[in-house]
Amino acid sequence: MRKVVLWMCMAAAGVFSLPARAQDTIQVDGVARNMITYVPEALPAEGAPLVISLHGLWQDAAFQQKQTRWEDVADTAKFVVVYPNGVNKAWDISGDKDIRFIETIIDTMYNRYHVDRGRVYLTGFSMGGMMTYHAMAKLGDKIAAFGPVSGFPVDYREPSGPRAVPIIHVHGTADNVVHYEGDAKHPAGGYGSITDYVAKWAAFDGCDPTPEVVKPYPADKPASGDTYTRYSGGKNGVEVVLLSLEGKGHWHSNDPAGVMSSKEIWNFCKRYALRQAE
C-alpha cells in the first residue's frame, strides 16, 4: 500500500524515478527485435523527448551506447534513449523492415513513458547514419530532427520526404570508410562529397544557398580545428548543419578540446518539434 501511495505522489508531482533498463525486446511484424533502453532518473511523467541511436555495420546496441555516451546528456536533459539492434548487425537502408522497427519503438516508448511524439529525434553512426537518411525520406512526419554521423547513402540518392527536415550531419575529414571528399570508385557506383550532399539537403529544405561558417568550432575551444557550416532560412525555420571534424576518422567524437558529437546533436535537435512545422 505504501508503494502505491508513493507512486501516486510521484505521478501527481509529474515526475517518475525510473531505473535504467538493460536489454529490451519488442515485437515487430511478428518478429522479436531487441534494443537497449535508457531512462534517466526523475524522468517527467509526460512529454519527455526520445532519442533513437543506431549503430554501425557489424556493431551492436552495446557498442553504440558505449561510444556515443548519450546517458551523459540524457541524465541532465531528461529524455529517453533507445539503442536498437539491427538484424545481423546491419540495417535495411532501402526497404521498410527497420522503418517499421523505428515506428514501433516510438509507439512503445509513448505507451511506456508518455514521451512527446513531437520531440522524437533519430541519429546513427556509419550504416546507422545511412539508415538515418533513409528515415528522413520515410519518417519525416514522425521524427522532428535528424543527426547522421559518418554515414550517408552511398548511392547518393536525391533528397525526398514529406517535409523539410532539420539535419545536423557530423563527419570526420579523415574518414577512410565513408570518405568526406567522396569515393568515385565505390562499388555502389561512386559517390560525391559530404559537403555537396549536405548542400543538396539544404536546397531541398529551402535553406539559403550561402551558409554561415564558424571555425574553430566550438568558438570557446580555440584549439579545435573543427568547422560548423550552417544553412539557415529553410521552410518552417528548418536549418541544416554540417559539422566537419578536422583530422578525425570513422568514429563518434568525444574530444574535450573539440566536438562532443552527442552534445552537439542534442543541442541542435532539441530546438525542433513537429508541432512547430504543422
Short mmCIF file of the C-alpha atoms (twelve columns), coordinates in Angstrom:
data_MODEL
# 
_entry.id   MODEL 
# 
loop_
_atom_site.group_PDB 
_atom_site.id 
_atom_site.type_symbol 
_atom_site.label_atom_id 
_atom_site.label_alt_id 
_atom_site.label_comp_id 
_atom_site.label_asym_id 
_atom_site.label_seq_id 
_atom_site.Cartn_x 
_atom_site.Cartn_y 
_atom_site.Cartn_z 
_atom_site.pdbx_PDB_model_num 
ATOM 1   C CA . MET A 1   0.000  0.000   0.000   1 
ATOM 2   C CA . ARG A 2   2.830  2.399   0.856   1 
ATOM 3   C CA . LYS A 3   4.379  1.774   -2.591  1 
ATOM 4   C CA . VAL A 4   1.086  2.621   -4.273  1 
ATOM 5   C CA . VAL A 5   0.811  5.848   -2.296  1 
ATOM 6   C CA . LEU A 6   4.413  6.772   -3.180  1 
ATOM 7   C CA . TRP A 7   3.749  6.112   -6.883  1 
ATOM 8   C CA . MET A 8   0.626  8.291   -6.757  1 
ATOM 9   C CA . CYS A 9   2.524  11.117  -5.082  1 
ATOM 10  C CA . MET A 10  5.264  10.991  -7.716  1 
ATOM 11  C CA . ALA A 11  2.716  10.948  -10.525 1 
ATOM 12  C CA . ALA A 12  0.974  13.967  -9.010  1 
ATOM 13  C CA . ALA A 13  4.316  15.764  -8.921  1 
ATOM 14  C CA . GLY A 14  4.762  14.992  -12.609 1 
ATOM 15  C CA . VAL A 15  7.997  13.019  -12.144 1 
ATOM 16  C CA . PHE A 16  8.855  9.317   -12.109 1 
ATOM 17  C CA . SER A 17  12.065 7.973   -10.606 1 
ATOM 18  C CA . LEU A 18  12.851 5.193   -13.046 1 
ATOM 19  C CA . PRO A 19  15.824 2.852   -13.290 1 
ATOM 20  C CA . ALA A 20  17.810 2.442   -16.472 1 
ATOM 21  C CA . ARG A 21  16.636 -0.560  -18.484 1 
ATOM 22  C CA . ALA A 22  19.002 -3.093  -19.982 1 
ATOM 23  C CA . GLN A 23  18.227 -5.382  -22.919 1 
ATOM 24  C CA . ASP A 24  14.683 -4.907  -24.117 1 
ATOM 25  C CA . THR A 25  12.565 -6.865  -26.625 1 
ATOM 26  C CA . ILE A 26  9.550  -5.795  -28.687 1 
ATOM 27  C CA . GLN A 27  7.554  -7.480  -31.435 1 
ATOM 28  C CA . VAL A 28  7.739  -6.021  -34.957 1 
ATOM 29  C CA . ASP A 29  5.772  -7.759  -37.712 1 
ATOM 30  C CA . GLY A 30  5.698  -10.901 -35.582 1 
ATOM 31  C CA . VAL A 31  9.479  -10.892 -35.069 1 
ATOM 32  C CA . ALA A 32  11.232 -10.275 -31.749 1 
ATOM 33  C CA . ARG A 33  13.502 -7.241  -32.086 1 
ATOM 34  C CA . ASN A 34  15.801 -6.164  -29.294 1 
ATOM 35  C CA . MET A 35  17.371 -2.950  -28.094 1 
ATOM 36  C CA . ILE A 36  18.797 -1.205  -25.067 1 
ATOM 37  C CA . THR A 37  16.553 1.393   -23.447 1 
ATOM 38  C CA . TYR A 38  17.974 4.016   -21.093 1 
ATOM 39  C CA . VAL A 39  15.671 6.005   -18.847 1 
ATOM 40  C CA . PRO A 40  17.207 8.656   -16.579 1 
ATOM 41  C CA . GLU A 41  16.057 9.095   -13.014 1 
ATOM 42  C CA . ALA A 42  13.304 11.653  -12.389 1 
ATOM 43  C CA . LEU A 43  12.021 11.473  -15.945 1 
ATOM 44  C CA . PRO A 44  8.942  13.714  -16.349 1 
ATOM 45  C CA . ALA A 45  5.749  11.661  -16.300 1 
ATOM 46  C CA . GLU A 46  4.605  13.323  -19.527 1 
ATOM 47  C CA . GLY A 47  6.314  14.889  -22.527 1 
ATOM 48  C CA . ALA A 48  9.944  13.765  -22.298 1 
ATOM 49  C CA . PRO A 49  11.835 13.710  -25.626 1 
ATOM 50  C CA . LEU A 50  13.052 10.471  -27.213 1 
ATOM 51  C CA . VAL A 51  16.429 9.915   -28.904 1 
ATOM 52  C CA . ILE A 52  16.942 6.782   -31.029 1 
ATOM 53  C CA . SER A 53  20.612 5.986   -31.716 1 
ATOM 54  C CA . LEU A 54  21.548 3.471   -34.446 1 
ATOM 55  C CA . HIS A 55  24.806 1.501   -34.501 1 
ATOM 56  C CA . GLY A 56  27.106 0.949   -37.453 1 
ATOM 57  C CA . LEU A 57  27.574 -2.154  -39.633 1 
ATOM 58  C CA . TRP A 58  28.896 -5.183  -37.687 1 
ATOM 59  C CA . GLN A 59  28.379 -3.258  -34.438 1 
ATOM 60  C CA . ASP A 60  25.539 -3.516  -31.930 1 
ATOM 61  C CA . ALA A 61  23.498 -1.553  -29.421 1 
ATOM 62  C CA . ALA A 62  26.008 -2.027  -26.609 1 
ATOM 63  C CA . PHE A 63  28.845 -0.681  -28.763 1 
ATOM 64  C CA . GLN A 64  26.737 2.295   -29.792 1 
ATOM 65  C CA . GLN A 65  25.836 3.009   -26.186 1 
ATOM 66  C CA . LYS A 66  29.482 2.939   -25.150 1 
ATOM 67  C CA . GLN A 67  30.806 5.166   -27.963 1 
ATOM 68  C CA . THR A 68  28.040 7.793   -28.023 1 
ATOM 69  C CA . ARG A 69  27.601 8.267   -24.243 1 
ATOM 70  C CA . TRP A 70  24.087 9.598   -24.687 1 
ATOM 71  C CA . GLU A 71  23.428 8.956   -20.999 1 
ATOM 72  C CA . ASP A 72  25.738 11.870  -20.116 1 
ATOM 73  C CA . VAL A 73  23.297 14.172  -21.928 1 
ATOM 74  C CA . ALA A 74  20.048 12.378  -21.049 1 
ATOM 75  C CA . ASP A 75  20.713 12.471  -17.299 1 
ATOM 76  C CA . THR A 76  20.713 16.276  -17.375 1 
ATOM 77  C CA . ALA A 77  18.202 16.980  -20.162 1 
ATOM 78  C CA . LYS A 78  15.804 14.199  -19.047 1 
ATOM 79  C CA . PHE A 79  14.996 12.253  -22.182 1 
ATOM 80  C CA . VAL A 80  14.706 8.565   -23.060 1 
ATOM 81  C CA . VAL A 81  17.422 6.952   -25.212 1 
ATOM 82  C CA . VAL A 82  16.902 3.786   -27.252 1 
ATOM 83  C CA . TYR A 83  19.756 1.874   -28.897 1 
ATOM 84  C CA . PRO A 84  18.174 -0.650  -31.320 1 
ATOM 85  C CA . ASN A 85  19.925 -3.730  -32.668 1 
ATOM 86  C CA . GLY A 86  19.868 -4.306  -36.414 1 
ATOM 87  C CA . VAL A 87  19.237 -7.787  -37.815 1 
ATOM 88  C CA . ASN A 88  22.643 -9.447  -38.304 1 
ATOM 89  C CA . LYS A 89  24.201 -6.154  -37.128 1 
ATOM 90  C CA . ALA A 90  23.002 -4.315  -40.235 1 
ATOM 91  C CA . TRP A 91  20.128 -2.049  -41.292 1 
ATOM 92  C CA . ASP A 92  17.581 -2.225  -44.095 1 
ATOM 93  C CA . ILE A 93  18.619 1.053   -45.727 1 
ATOM 94  C CA . SER A 94  16.364 0.730   -48.772 1 
ATOM 95  C CA . GLY A 95  13.238 -1.084  -47.547 1 
ATOM 96  C CA . ASP A 96  10.678 -0.785  -44.756 1 
ATOM 97  C CA . LYS A 97  11.711 -3.506  -42.285 1 
ATOM 98  C CA . ASP A 98  13.630 -1.176  -39.993 1 
ATOM 99  C CA . ILE A 99  11.343 1.758   -40.718 1 
ATOM 100 C CA . ARG A 100 8.604  -0.287  -39.022 1 
ATOM 101 C CA . PHE A 101 11.041 -1.124  -36.206 1 
ATOM 102 C CA . ILE A 102 11.628 2.580   -35.569 1 
ATOM 103 C CA . GLU A 103 7.879  3.279   -35.707 1 
ATOM 104 C CA . THR A 104 7.258  0.507   -33.171 1 
ATOM 105 C CA . ILE A 105 9.969  1.889   -30.887 1 
ATOM 106 C CA . ILE A 106 8.264  5.294   -30.944 1 
ATOM 107 C CA . ASP A 107 4.875  3.731   -30.139 1 
ATOM 108 C CA . THR A 108 6.367  1.585   -27.373 1 
ATOM 109 C CA . MET A 109 8.159  4.474   -25.699 1 
ATOM 110 C CA . TYR A 110 4.984  6.557   -25.888 1 
ATOM 111 C CA . ASN A 111 2.960  3.791   -24.237 1 
ATOM 112 C CA . ARG A 112 5.553  3.155   -21.531 1 
ATOM 113 C CA . TYR A 113 6.835  6.619   -20.692 1 
ATOM 114 C CA . HIS A 114 4.452  9.024   -22.443 1 
ATOM 115 C CA . VAL A 115 7.280  10.569  -24.449 1 
ATOM 116 C CA . ASP A 116 6.415  13.579  -26.581 1 
ATOM 117 C CA . ARG A 117 5.657  12.286  -30.087 1 
ATOM 118 C CA . GLY A 118 6.542  15.721  -31.419 1 
ATOM 119 C CA . ARG A 119 10.050 15.569  -29.959 1 
ATOM 120 C CA . VAL A 120 11.460 12.311  -31.318 1 
ATOM 121 C CA . TYR A 121 14.992 12.520  -32.734 1 
ATOM 122 C CA . LEU A 122 16.958 9.971   -34.773 1 
ATOM 123 C CA . THR A 123 20.710 9.670   -35.026 1 
ATOM 124 C CA . GLY A 124 23.031 6.936   -36.226 1 
ATOM 125 C CA . PHE A 125 26.669 6.118   -36.902 1 
ATOM 126 C CA . SER A 126 28.085 4.835   -40.233 1 
ATOM 127 C CA . MET A 127 25.447 2.438   -41.615 1 
ATOM 128 C CA . GLY A 128 23.241 3.809   -38.855 1 
ATOM 129 C CA . GLY A 129 23.805 7.219   -40.444 1 
ATOM 130 C CA . MET A 130 22.721 5.772   -43.776 1 
ATOM 131 C CA . MET A 131 19.598 4.439   -42.075 1 
ATOM 132 C CA . THR A 132 19.044 7.889   -40.592 1 
ATOM 133 C CA . TYR A 133 18.997 9.396   -44.091 1 
ATOM 134 C CA . HIS A 134 16.644 6.637   -45.258 1 
ATOM 135 C CA . ALA A 135 14.313 7.512   -42.387 1 
ATOM 136 C CA . MET A 136 14.331 11.197  -43.397 1 
ATOM 137 C CA . ALA A 137 12.509 10.226  -46.574 1 
ATOM 138 C CA . LYS A 138 10.164 7.769   -44.839 1 
ATOM 139 C CA . LEU A 139 9.551  9.170   -41.350 1 
ATOM 140 C CA . GLY A 140 9.919  12.921  -41.693 1 
ATOM 141 C CA . ASP A 141 6.363  13.278  -40.410 1 
ATOM 142 C CA . LYS A 142 7.125  11.297  -37.233 1 
ATOM 143 C CA . ILE A 143 10.668 12.397  -36.362 1 
ATOM 144 C CA . ALA A 144 11.377 16.048  -35.623 1 
ATOM 145 C CA . ALA A 145 15.119 16.232  -36.416 1 
ATOM 146 C CA . PHE A 146 17.972 14.005  -37.552 1 
ATOM 147 C CA . GLY A 147 21.658 13.628  -36.673 1 
ATOM 148 C CA . PRO A 148 23.592 11.287  -39.010 1 
ATOM 149 C CA . VAL A 149 27.228 10.639  -38.056 1 
ATOM 150 C CA . SER A 150 29.861 9.345   -40.503 1 
ATOM 151 C CA . GLY A 151 27.276 7.939   -42.879 1 
ATOM 152 C CA . PHE A 152 25.051 8.871   -45.810 1 
ATOM 153 C CA . PRO A 153 23.522 6.997   -48.768 1 
ATOM 154 C CA . VAL A 154 26.431 5.831   -50.909 1 
ATOM 155 C CA . ASP A 155 24.072 5.696   -53.903 1 
ATOM 156 C CA . TYR A 156 23.946 9.488   -53.495 1 
ATOM 157 C CA . ARG A 157 20.156 9.403   -53.824 1 
ATOM 158 C CA . GLU A 158 18.261 12.636  -54.203 1 
ATOM 159 C CA . PRO A 159 16.633 14.118  -51.092 1 
ATOM 160 C CA . SER A 160 12.952 13.347  -50.663 1 
ATOM 161 C CA . GLY A 161 10.367 13.237  -47.920 1 
ATOM 162 C CA . PRO A 162 7.055  14.510  -46.579 1 
ATOM 163 C CA . ARG A 163 8.517  17.742  -45.175 1 
ATOM 164 C CA . ALA A 164 11.654 19.810  -44.831 1 
ATOM 165 C CA . VAL A 165 13.668 18.187  -42.046 1 
ATOM 166 C CA . PRO A 166 16.304 19.698  -39.718 1 
ATOM 167 C CA . ILE A 167 19.647 17.896  -40.070 1 
ATOM 168 C CA . ILE A 168 22.969 18.034  -38.272 1 
ATOM 169 C CA . HIS A 169 25.491 15.832  -40.077 1 
ATOM 170 C CA . VAL A 170 28.748 15.095  -38.206 1 
ATOM 171 C CA . HIS A 171 31.710 13.743  -40.195 1 
ATOM 172 C CA . GLY A 172 35.470 13.421  -39.840 1 
ATOM 173 C CA . THR A 173 37.510 14.895  -42.685 1 
ATOM 174 C CA . ALA A 174 39.928 11.943  -42.466 1 
ATOM 175 C CA . ASP A 175 37.211 9.271   -42.515 1 
ATOM 176 C CA . ASN A 176 38.649 6.360   -44.510 1 
ATOM 177 C CA . VAL A 177 35.421 4.336   -44.589 1 
ATOM 178 C CA . VAL A 178 32.811 6.863   -45.698 1 
ATOM 179 C CA . HIS A 179 35.112 9.362   -47.366 1 
ATOM 180 C CA . TYR A 180 34.490 13.031  -46.649 1 
ATOM 181 C CA . GLU A 181 35.562 14.048  -50.162 1 
ATOM 182 C CA . GLY A 182 33.637 11.208  -51.809 1 
ATOM 183 C CA . ASP A 183 34.730 7.961   -53.448 1 
ATOM 184 C CA . ALA A 184 34.436 7.691   -57.233 1 
ATOM 185 C CA . LYS A 185 35.453 4.006   -57.114 1 
ATOM 186 C CA . HIS A 186 32.872 2.814   -54.595 1 
ATOM 187 C CA . PRO A 187 31.070 -0.390  -55.715 1 
ATOM 188 C CA . ALA A 188 27.698 1.366   -55.461 1 
ATOM 189 C CA . GLY A 189 28.741 3.442   -58.464 1 
ATOM 190 C CA . GLY A 190 30.774 6.084   -56.730 1 
ATOM 191 C CA . TYR A 191 29.577 8.951   -54.595 1 
ATOM 192 C CA . GLY A 192 30.359 12.623  -54.235 1 
ATOM 193 C CA . SER A 193 31.482 14.650  -51.251 1 
ATOM 194 C CA . ILE A 194 29.719 15.001  -47.924 1 
ATOM 195 C CA . THR A 195 29.701 18.789  -48.299 1 
ATOM 196 C CA . ASP A 196 27.873 18.579  -51.630 1 
ATOM 197 C CA . TYR A 197 25.354 16.060  -50.319 1 
ATOM 198 C CA . VAL A 198 24.532 18.125  -47.247 1 
ATOM 199 C CA . ALA A 199 24.119 21.153  -49.530 1 
ATOM 200 C CA . LYS A 200 21.613 19.096  -51.566 1 
ATOM 201 C CA . TRP A 201 19.515 18.579  -48.463 1 
ATOM 202 C CA . ALA A 202 19.794 22.251  -47.559 1 
ATOM 203 C CA . ALA A 203 18.406 23.098  -51.002 1 
ATOM 204 C CA . PHE A 204 15.616 20.523  -50.612 1 
ATOM 205 C CA . ASP A 205 14.731 22.110  -47.257 1 
ATOM 206 C CA . GLY A 206 14.581 25.562  -48.846 1 
ATOM 207 C CA . CYS A 207 17.587 26.964  -46.970 1 
ATOM 208 C CA . ASP A 208 19.660 29.912  -48.134 1 
ATOM 209 C CA . PRO A 209 22.362 28.620  -50.512 1 
ATOM 210 C CA . THR A 210 25.175 30.528  -48.765 1 
ATOM 211 C CA . PRO A 211 25.938 29.059  -45.355 1 
ATOM 212 C CA . GLU A 212 27.381 30.628  -42.235 1 
ATOM 213 C CA . VAL A 213 30.762 29.094  -41.407 1 
ATOM 214 C CA . VAL A 214 32.232 29.035  -37.902 1 
ATOM 215 C CA . LYS A 215 35.848 27.913  -37.395 1 
ATOM 216 C CA . PRO A 216 37.221 26.980  -34.980 1 
ATOM 217 C CA . TYR A 217 34.172 25.317  -33.521 1 
ATOM 218 C CA . PRO A 218 33.155 25.389  -30.742 1 
ATOM 219 C CA . ALA A 219 34.219 29.030  -30.614 1 
ATOM 220 C CA . ASP A 220 35.147 28.739  -26.936 1 
ATOM 221 C CA . LYS A 221 37.674 25.983  -27.754 1 
ATOM 222 C CA . PRO A 222 40.431 27.752  -29.731 1 
ATOM 223 C CA . ALA A 223 42.489 24.550  -30.057 1 
ATOM 224 C CA . SER A 224 39.701 22.923  -32.075 1 
ATOM 225 C CA . GLY A 225 40.183 22.548  -35.821 1 
ATOM 226 C CA . ASP A 226 36.535 21.669  -36.417 1 
ATOM 227 C CA . THR A 227 34.143 23.624  -38.650 1 
ATOM 228 C CA . TYR A 228 30.423 24.359  -38.230 1 
ATOM 229 C CA . THR A 229 28.654 25.065  -41.523 1 
ATOM 230 C CA . ARG A 230 25.046 26.206  -41.060 1 
ATOM 231 C CA . TYR A 231 22.404 26.617  -43.754 1 
ATOM 232 C CA . SER A 232 19.536 28.684  -42.351 1 
ATOM 233 C CA . GLY A 233 16.280 30.131  -43.653 1 
ATOM 234 C CA . GLY A 234 14.639 26.818  -44.532 1 
ATOM 235 C CA . LYS A 235 10.936 26.066  -44.638 1 
ATOM 236 C CA . ASN A 236 9.267  26.397  -41.225 1 
ATOM 237 C CA . GLY A 237 12.534 27.597  -39.690 1 
ATOM 238 C CA . VAL A 238 14.459 24.441  -40.601 1 
ATOM 239 C CA . GLU A 239 18.261 24.545  -40.628 1 
ATOM 240 C CA . VAL A 240 20.831 22.116  -41.995 1 
ATOM 241 C CA . VAL A 241 24.265 21.870  -40.368 1 
ATOM 242 C CA . LEU A 242 27.461 20.113  -41.389 1 
ATOM 243 C CA . LEU A 243 29.882 19.662  -38.515 1 
ATOM 244 C CA . SER A 244 33.266 18.792  -40.043 1 
ATOM 245 C CA . LEU A 245 35.775 17.256  -37.646 1 
ATOM 246 C CA . GLU A 246 39.251 18.144  -38.848 1 
ATOM 247 C CA . GLY A 247 41.580 15.139  -38.997 1 
ATOM 248 C CA . LYS A 248 39.073 12.824  -37.331 1 
ATOM 249 C CA . GLY A 249 38.405 9.372   -38.730 1 
ATOM 250 C CA . HIS A 250 35.458 6.994   -38.775 1 
ATOM 251 C CA . TRP A 251 34.294 7.354   -35.204 1 
ATOM 252 C CA . HIS A 252 31.958 9.215   -32.872 1 
ATOM 253 C CA . SER A 253 33.847 12.196  -31.448 1 
ATOM 254 C CA . ASN A 254 34.240 12.706  -27.685 1 
ATOM 255 C CA . ASP A 255 37.017 15.274  -27.938 1 
ATOM 256 C CA . PRO A 256 37.164 17.591  -24.885 1 
ATOM 257 C CA . ALA A 257 39.249 20.042  -26.939 1 
ATOM 258 C CA . GLY A 258 36.766 19.967  -29.828 1 
ATOM 259 C CA . VAL A 259 33.408 18.387  -30.527 1 
ATOM 260 C CA . MET A 260 31.392 16.054  -28.312 1 
ATOM 261 C CA . SER A 261 29.118 14.676  -31.024 1 
ATOM 262 C CA . SER A 262 26.155 13.630  -28.868 1 
ATOM 263 C CA . LYS A 263 26.009 17.002  -27.106 1 
ATOM 264 C CA . GLU A 264 26.124 18.839  -30.432 1 
ATOM 265 C CA . ILE A 265 23.395 16.660  -31.917 1 
ATOM 266 C CA . TRP A 266 21.187 17.185  -28.871 1 
ATOM 267 C CA . ASN A 267 21.744 20.953  -28.780 1 
ATOM 268 C CA . PHE A 268 20.687 21.130  -32.421 1 
ATOM 269 C CA . CYS A 269 17.772 18.706  -32.354 1 
ATOM 270 C CA . LYS A 270 16.169 19.938  -29.139 1 
ATOM 271 C CA . ARG A 271 15.205 23.197  -30.888 1 
ATOM 272 C CA . TYR A 272 12.739 21.346  -33.103 1 
ATOM 273 C CA . ALA A 273 9.321  19.805  -32.543 1 
ATOM 274 C CA . LEU A 274 6.943  18.532  -35.174 1 
ATOM 275 C CA . ARG A 275 4.128  20.757  -33.976 1 
ATOM 276 C CA . GLN A 276 6.246  23.780  -34.980 1 
ATOM 277 C CA . ALA A 277 6.068  22.697  -38.624 1 
ATOM 278 C CA . GLU A 278 2.370  21.778  -38.661 1 
# 
